[in-house]
Amino acid sequence: MSPLPLEGIKVLDWTRLLPGPLATLVLGDLGAQVDKLEDPQGGDYLRHMPPQIDGTSSIFLALNRNKRSVCLDLKKSGAREAFLKLVAKYDVLVEQFRPGVLDRLGVSHASLLAANPRLVVCALTGYGQTGPLAKRAGHDLNYLARAGVLGFQGPKDGPPAVPAVQMADVGGGLWSVIGVLAALAEREKTGRGRLVDVSMLEASMPFAIASFGQGFAGTQPRRGDEALIGGIAPYNTYTTKDGRAVALAALEPKFWMAFCAGVGMEPELAALLPGEHQAELKGKVAAIFLTKTRDEWAAFGATHDCCLEPVLEPHEVASDAHVAARGAFFTIDSPWGPLPQLKTPVTDMRMHHAPPPRTGEHTDAILREAGLEEAEIAKLRMDGAIT
């Protein structure tokens, strides 16, 4: 088998919850060795959140395959020195602390790059390393709100709905991957690493680039009124006869005409333009969708080229024929039994995927690889820096 794309790259993952672990999941799936640095007092918070499989969060288990775990408390005696020895052995450090935290621990970005000039440090935060909000706490919904992305979210009347997915968290994780890969490519030319500053607020904004793009021309999109955010009948969701739902996305004239021909409706090209006429048209299309079940409409979409798909419930996705054919879900053996996993678009399925680690499962082995002697490891354990 040919080498995996990131084989030989070592990543120290000093993150928790969703954004950073998603970034390092992707790096690990591409062949990097990922070692997860955790606090000895319980490790990654996500481990303890419900729902759980045999005492560990199933979400944690979905995000942390192909990783090892080392526990080290930098507030304890000798831990900082041990950490700097660790960092010297890695190509990439991904951290997710608010600006200033690493400085207080005595391991600032500048000191890390001084200790290992080839190191790529990816700092993933809510608001970035600079600016008046840099040190503010936040979560996905806060970043989307401040970014203006939530302002495009329906419904038309009342406050925006809370999105069902974590766009800022996931976007932050994925832009971290892009930043790390770019910095590694740059290092090949310069021989030096650098800091990659990723803000989850900014990472969410490209999701709304079409709407922002309208604003660049002086046309400010109004929530629920524009073509791509609920403003037109051909691009919308509808309830079916059996109380399920379908998604119609007939944006181009040919797809809208194909839909109209299939249901026996007179096509109106004005349907593709926002405006007051949309309310009546949406009612007409909604009434049509109430005449068949979701699966009947799925069959209709399979035979009419009109961009119509059934809205699958989450539990239905794994058994969908197309998703199954693409291998989007797979299972790995683990101490928790057969463990369902979600493939990313770049997951390399040639590799053997290792199960997520127990907290601190590989502490001694990783410290030995960093050059620590057995006596040093024993002293760290005696001082409570490792468990």
N, C-alpha and C positions, 0 to 999 in steps of 0.2 A: 504494500500500500504506500502511495506517495505521502510525504509529510503533510500534516495538517497545516493550514495557513499560518497559525500563530505558535506552532510547535517551537519550544525553546524560549518562549517569552514567559517571564515570571511576573505575576500580578499579586500584590498585597492588597487585599480588599478590606478596608477599614470603614465599612459602611453597614447600615442595617435597614430594616423595613423593606421598602420596595425599590426606590430609584437606583441606588448604587448596586444592590444585589442583582437587579436586572441587567445593568451594564456588565458586571463581571460574569453573569450567566452567559451572556453572548460571547464574551472574550474566551471563557472556558469552553464553550461549544465549538469555538474555532481553533481549539488546541492549546491555548495558553494554560500554564499551571497557575491555578488561583488558590491562594491561601487566605482564609478569612480570619482577620484579627478581631477577637472578641474580648469583652470585659469578663473577667472570671466570675463576676457576680451575676450570673444568669445569661450572659451572652447577648446575642441579637434579640431585642424585644419581641420580634416577630415569632420567635420560637414558641412563645407562650400564648399566642392569641388563638381564639377559636376560628373555625372548627379544627379539631385535632385528630391525628391518627396516632394512636398509641403514645399519647402525651406530647406530641410535637405538632405545631400548626401545619396544616396541609398546604397553606400558602407558602410558608417557609420551605417546605419540601419541594414545592414547584419551582422555587427561585434559586436553589443552592446545590444543584447537582454538580458533579465534577469539581468540587472544592474540598480543601482540607481546612481544619480549624485549629488555630493557635490562640490560647488565652494569655493575655498580658495586661496587667494593670499599671499604667504609666505613672500613677500617683505613688507607687510603692518604691522602696529603695532598690536601686540597681536596674529598675525596669527601663529607664530612659536609655542607659548605655546598651542594654540588650536590644532595645528597639532600633537603635542606630546601627548595630551590627546586622540586624535583620534587613533593614532598608538597603544596606550596601549590597545585598544579594539579589535585589529585585530590579526589574526593568520599569515597572509601573506601580504607583501607589494611588489607589482611589479612596478619597476620604470625603465625608459628608457632614462635617462639623460646621457650625456657624463660624464666620471669620473671627479670629482672636483666640479660639479655643486651643489650637495647636501651639500658639505663641505661649499661652499660660502653662502648657505642659512642657515647654522647653524644646519643642520640635517644630519650629516654624517652617513654612515652605522654603524660605531662604536657607535655613540650616540644613534641611534635607537635601536640597540641591547642591549645597556645599559639600555635604558628606558623600553624596553620590551624584556627580555631575551628569551622569548618563540617565538619571532617573526621570521618568515622566510622572509628574504629580497632577492628578485630575481632582480638582476641588469642585464638588457638586453641591450647590446650595440653592436655597429658595430664590434669593435676590441677587446673587453674585458677590464677588469679593470687594466691590467698590459701590459707591452711591449711598444716599441717605438711608436706605432701607437694608443695607447689607447685613446688619446684625439682628434684624427682626425675625422672630419666629413665625412660622406659617405652615400651611398644608396645601395640598393640591388645589382646593377650592379657592383659597386666598390668592394663589399665584394666577389662576385663571381669571379671577376678578380684576386684579391689578393690571393684568396683561391686556384687558379688553376682550379677551376671547369669550368669557362668560356673557358679555354684553350682546353677543350674536346669538346666544342660545334662547330657544323659545321657552314658553309660549309668547304670543304676540302681546297679550295683556297680562299684567302682573309681573312679578320678579322672574328672572330666568330660572329655569329648572336646573337642579343639581345634575350634572352629567353622570351617566352610569359607568363611566370609565375614568381612570386617573390620567388625563392627558398630560399634565405638567410632570407628574412623576415618571411616566413612561417616556415622554419626550425627553426629559432630563437624562434618563438612563441611556437612551439611544444616542442622543447628541454627545454624551460622554464617550461612548464607543467611537464615534466618528472623530472626536477630538483626540482621543488616545491614539487611534490608528494614524492620524495625520502627524502627530508629534513623533511617533515611532518612525514614520517615513522621513520626517525632517532630521531625526537623529542619525539616520543612515548617511545623510549628506554632511552634517555638521559635527557629529560625534557627541553632541550634547543633548540632554533632556531639557524639559521646560515645564512651566506651570500651564495647565489647561483649566480655564475658569468657565464653568458651566452654570448658568442660572436657569432654574426650572421655570421661572416666569418667562424668560426669553425663549426657552425650549418649547413652550406651549404656543407661541405666537405663529410659527409657520403652519400650524394646523388651520389657521384662519387666514392664510395668505390671500386667498381669492377675495375674501370680504375686505381685508385691508387694502388690497389692490384697487378695489372700487373707490375707496376713500382717497387714494392717490390722485384720482381724476376729479376729485371734488364732489363725488357722489357718495354720501355717507349711507351705508346699508342700514336699513331699519329692521330690527328684530322681527322675524316672522313675515316680512314683506318681500324679501328678495328671492330670486329663483332657487338658490341653493340652500336656503334656510327656512323653507316652509311656505314661500310666497306663491307658488304656482301648483295647480292641480297635477300636471304631469310628473312632478317631482315631490312625492309625498307618501305618507303611509295611510293605509286604509284598513278598516275592520271588515272581516269577512262574515259569511252567513253563520259560521260556527263559533263566532266570537274570537277568532284568531286574527292575524294581521298579515298584510303583504306590503312590500315596498315597490312602488312604481318610480322609475327614474328615466322616463322617456324624454330626455332633454332635447335631443336633436329631432328635427321635423320628421325624418324617416321612421324613427321609433314611435313617435306620437301617432303618426298616420297608421302604422302597423297595429298599434293598440286599438285605435278607433275602428279600423277595418275589422279587427277580430271581434269586437263587441257590438258592431253594427251602429256605431255612433258617428255622426257627421263631424269630420275633423275641422277644427278651427285653429289656425296657426297663432291667433292671438292668445291661445292657451299657454304659449311658451313665454309670454310676457307678463310681468307682475302688473297688478292694477285692481281696480274695484270690481271688474268683471270676474275675478277669480272666486269670489265667495259663491256665486251661483254655479260656476263650473265645478268647484270642489264638491258641492252638494250633489250634482249630477253624477260625477264619477263615484262618489261614496255610495250612492244608491246602486250603481252597477255592481260594485264589489260585494254588496250585501246579498247578491243573488247566487253566489257560489261559495263553497267552503275554501279554506286556505289551500288544501291539497288539490282541489279542482283548479284553483287559480295557478298553482305551481305547474300543473299539467298544461294549462293554457300558455304559461310563460315558456315552457319547453318547446312549444310548437309555433309560437309567434315571437318573432325577433323584436321585442319591444321593451327590453330591460325591466322585466318584472320578476321579482323573487319572493319566496315566502319568508316571513320573519320567523326564524327558528328560535325556539326557547333554548337557553344555554345547555340544558341537559340533552337536547336533540342533536347538537352539533357533531359530537364524536361519531355518531352513526350515519351522518349524512354521506351519501355515496362519494361525492366529490372530495370532501374533507378527508374521508378515509383513504381514498385513492392517493391523496397527496401525503399521507402519513403524518398529518398534523398532530396527532396524539400518539404517544408510544409509552411503553412500560419498561421500567428498569427494576432489577432485583435490589432489595435493600433490607436493612434490619427491621424496617416497618412492613415488610412483605412486598408483594408486587406493587410498585409505585407508579401511578399514572403521571405522565409528564406532557407538557405542551412544547412542541417544536417551534423554534423561531424560524423566520424565513431563511436564515443563514446557518442554522444548526447543521453541523457536519455529521451525518448519520453513519459515516465510516468508522467513527471512533467508538470505543467502549465507554459508555456513559456511567460514571461512578455515582453511587448514591450520595445524598447530602451527608455532611459530617455531624457527629455528636459534638456537643460543646467541648472544645479543648481536646478533641480526640487525637490530634497530631502535634500537640504542643512540644513534647520532648523531641520528636523527630525533626520538626521545623527549626527548633533552636539549635540542635546539633548541626543541621545543614548550614546555619548561619555562623558556625564556628565556635559556639559556646561549649565549654568543657562540662563534664558531668558535675563537677563541684560547683560551677557557676549556676547550673540549672537547679541543683539541690538548694543552693542559697536563695535563689529567687522563690522557690517553693516555700522555704522556711519563712521568708519575709512576706509571704502572702501575695507576691506579684503574679504568680501562676498557681494553678490548681491541678 
